[in-house]
Amino acid sequence: MMMNVQKLILGLCCLMGLTGLKAQTSRPPKFEVALHAGVNNSYGWELEPEFFYNPCRYWGIGAGLAYTGMLGTDNHQGVSADGRFRWLLDEDRPWYPFSFRPKMRLSTPVFSLGSDRESGFSISLYPGIVVPFPMNPSYTVNYIPNVDQFVGSPVKVSTVKGSGARPVYYSARVQLNYHVDRNFHISLGYTLSDYDLYGGMRRLQIEGKELNLQNKKLMHLFTLGAAYEF
């Protein structure tokens, strides 16, 4: 699966690179700041600010820092091996909250609307990697008596830590841009990635059992964004 994602990203990079290098008519803005918000197929939402350096109009390099939240909570609990206690994971967010996302930008020329050469549409491709952190997070497990309607503080607290998480994932975003003028554009994007939001918890065990976590083979992310070039 990882090799298929890498081949897809490489093929799209070649196609977009050949398109973007055909023409450069004027000195482009060198820098770009952007903000993207979206939802994914793991019932999560994302917010990602980005910064890019653009050596030319049709390609650039940059990175984003994404925060991921969930639509609702993701509680995990169970019963101890001896049946005397009920355990509850102290965190209601057992996924990666942050990820660093270096990437490349490859874009087509702007297809102008009418006589206005500043406004129009373009298509961009952003191949890159996803580096989640903290990679193998620690979590607090609270134990309370296994009785109905218990009220009080936990009688025992322990800490568990994830292990064996992948340090790097791959991603590619395809984006349709509407250029309001030379410097500002809004966008609609789709990202395909093998990023596992729960990668840091896959091997984590509580009372000898692994947690029941979502397991998506690929992440699909849909975003809206706005960017300013200068």
C-alpha positions in Angstrom: 0.0 0.0 0.0 2.8 2.4 0.9 4.6 1.7 -2.5 1.3 2.4 -4.4 0.9 5.8 -2.6 4.6 6.7 -3.4 4.2 5.7 -7.1 1.0 7.8 -7.4 2.7 10.8 -5.9 5.7 10.5 -8.1 3.6 10.2 -11.3 1.5 13.3 -10.4 4.7 15.2 -9.6 6.2 14.5 -13.1 2.9 15.5 -14.8 2.5 18.8 -12.9 6.2 19.7 -13.2 6.1 19.4 -17.0 3.0 21.6 -17.2 4.2 24.2 -14.8 7.6 24.8 -16.5 6.2 25.7 -19.9 6.0 29.5 -19.4 7.0 32.2 -16.9 5.9 35.6 -18.1 6.6 37.9 -15.1 8.5 37.9 -11.8 6.2 36.1 -9.3 5.8 36.7 -5.6 8.5 34.9 -3.7 6.5 33.9 -0.5 3.1 32.6 0.3 1.2 32.2 3.6 -2.0 30.1 3.6 -4.5 28.6 6.0 -6.5 25.5 5.3 -9.4 23.9 7.2 -11.0 20.6 6.5 -12.5 17.3 7.5 -11.3 13.7 7.1 -12.7 10.2 6.8 -11.8 9.5 10.5 -14.5 11.8 11.8 -11.8 14.5 12.4 -11.2 18.1 11.5 -8.0 19.8 10.7 -6.5 23.3 10.8 -3.2 23.9 9.0 -1.3 27.1 8.5 1.4 26.9 5.8 4.4 28.9 4.6 6.0 28.6 1.2 9.1 29.9 -0.6 8.4 30.1 -4.4 11.6 30.3 -6.6 9.2 30.6 -9.6 5.5 30.9 -10.2 5.0 27.2 -10.8 6.8 25.5 -8.0 7.8 26.1 -4.4 8.8 24.5 -1.2 7.3 24.9 2.2 5.7 23.3 5.2 2.6 23.3 7.4 1.8 22.6 11.0 -1.5 20.9 11.4 -3.7 20.5 14.4 -6.2 17.6 14.3 -9.3 17.3 16.5 -12.2 14.9 16.5 -16.0 15.5 16.0 -16.9 14.3 19.5 -14.9 12.4 22.1 -13.3 9.0 21.8 -13.6 7.4 25.2 -11.9 4.1 26.1 -12.6 2.1 29.2 -12.8 -1.5 30.4 -12.6 -3.9 33.4 -9.4 -5.0 35.2 -8.3 -8.6 34.9 -9.4 -9.5 38.4 -12.8 -7.7 37.8 -12.4 -5.5 40.9 -11.8 -2.2 39.0 -13.0 -0.4 36.0 -10.3 1.5 34.1 -10.8 4.7 32.1 -8.3 6.3 29.8 -7.7 9.8 31.1 -7.4 11.2 27.6 -10.4 11.7 25.4 -8.0 12.5 22.5 -5.9 9.4 21.9 -4.8 10.4 18.4 -2.0 12.5 17.1 -3.0 16.2 17.8 -0.1 17.7 15.8 1.8 17.0 12.7 4.6 18.7 10.8 4.1 18.6 7.0 6.9 19.6 4.7 5.9 19.6 1.0 6.5 20.8 -2.5 4.1 22.9 -4.6 3.7 22.3 -8.4 1.2 24.4 -10.2 -0.2 25.0 -13.7 -0.3 28.5 -15.1 -3.4 30.6 -14.3 -6.2 30.1 -16.8 -7.4 33.6 -17.1 -11.1 34.6 -17.2 -11.7 37.0 -20.2 -9.3 39.9 -20.6 -8.4 40.0 -16.9 -5.0 38.2 -16.7 -4.8 38.5 -12.9 -7.9 36.5 -12.0 -8.6 32.9 -13.1 -8.1 29.3 -12.1 -5.1 27.0 -11.6 -4.4 23.5 -10.3 -1.7 22.7 -7.8 -0.2 19.5 -6.5 1.4 19.3 -3.1 3.5 16.0 -2.6 5.0 15.8 0.9 5.4 13.9 4.1 3.6 13.9 7.5 5.7 13.8 10.7 3.3 13.3 13.7 4.3 14.3 17.2 4.6 13.3 19.9 5.4 10.0 18.2 4.8 7.6 21.0 2.8 9.5 23.5 2.1 8.5 27.1 -1.4 8.2 28.6 -2.9 8.1 32.1 -5.2 5.3 33.1 -7.5 5.8 36.1 -8.9 2.9 38.1 -12.1 3.1 40.1 -14.1 0.4 41.9 -16.2 -1.7 39.6 -19.5 -0.8 41.1 -22.6 1.1 39.9 -22.7 4.9 40.3 -19.3 5.3 41.9 -18.5 8.9 42.9 -15.0 9.8 44.1 -11.4 10.0 43.1 -9.5 7.1 41.3 -8.2 4.6 43.7 -5.2 3.8 41.4 -3.5 5.6 38.6 -1.0 4.2 36.1 0.8 5.4 32.9 1.0 3.5 29.6 3.1 4.5 26.6 2.8 3.8 22.9 5.5 2.1 21.0 6.6 1.2 17.4 4.9 4.2 15.7 5.9 5.1 12.2 7.9 8.4 12.1 6.9 9.4 8.6 3.9 9.1 6.4 3.3 10.2 2.8 0.7 12.5 1.4 -0.4 14.3 -1.8 -2.9 17.2 -2.1 -4.6 18.2 -5.3 -6.0 21.7 -5.2 -8.2 23.9 -7.4 -7.4 27.6 -6.9 -9.4 30.6 -7.8 -7.1 33.6 -8.1 -8.9 36.8 -7.1 -5.8 38.8 -8.2 -2.1 38.4 -8.5 -1.6 38.0 -4.7 -4.7 36.4 -3.2 -6.5 33.1 -4.0 -9.0 30.8 -2.4 -8.9 27.0 -2.9 -10.7 23.7 -2.7 -8.4 20.7 -2.0 -8.3 16.9 -1.6 -5.5 15.1 0.2 -4.7 11.3 -0.1 -2.4 10.0 2.6 -1.4 6.8 4.4 -1.3 8.9 7.6 -2.6 6.9 10.6 -4.0 9.2 13.2 -3.8 6.4 15.9 -0.3 5.2 14.9 1.1 5.9 18.4 -1.5 3.7 20.1 -1.6 0.6 17.8 0.5 -1.5 20.1 -0.6 0.0 23.4 -2.1 -2.5 25.8 -4.2 -2.0 29.0 -4.8 -5.0 31.2 -3.3 -7.2 28.5 -5.7 -6.0 25.7 -5.2 -3.6 22.8 -7.6 -0.7 22.4 -10.4 -0.8 19.9 -9.3 1.9 17.5 -10.4 3.0 14.0 -8.3 1.5 11.3 -8.4 3.3 8.0 -6.1 2.1 5.2 -5.9 5.6 3.7 -6.9 9.0 4.9 -9.1 11.2 2.7 -9.1 14.9 3.6 -11.2 17.6 2.1 -10.1 21.2 2.7 -11.0 24.9 2.0 -8.2 27.4 2.1 -7.1 30.9 1.5 -3.6 32.2 0.6 -1.7 35.4 0.2 1.5 35.7 -2.0 4.0 38.5 -1.5 
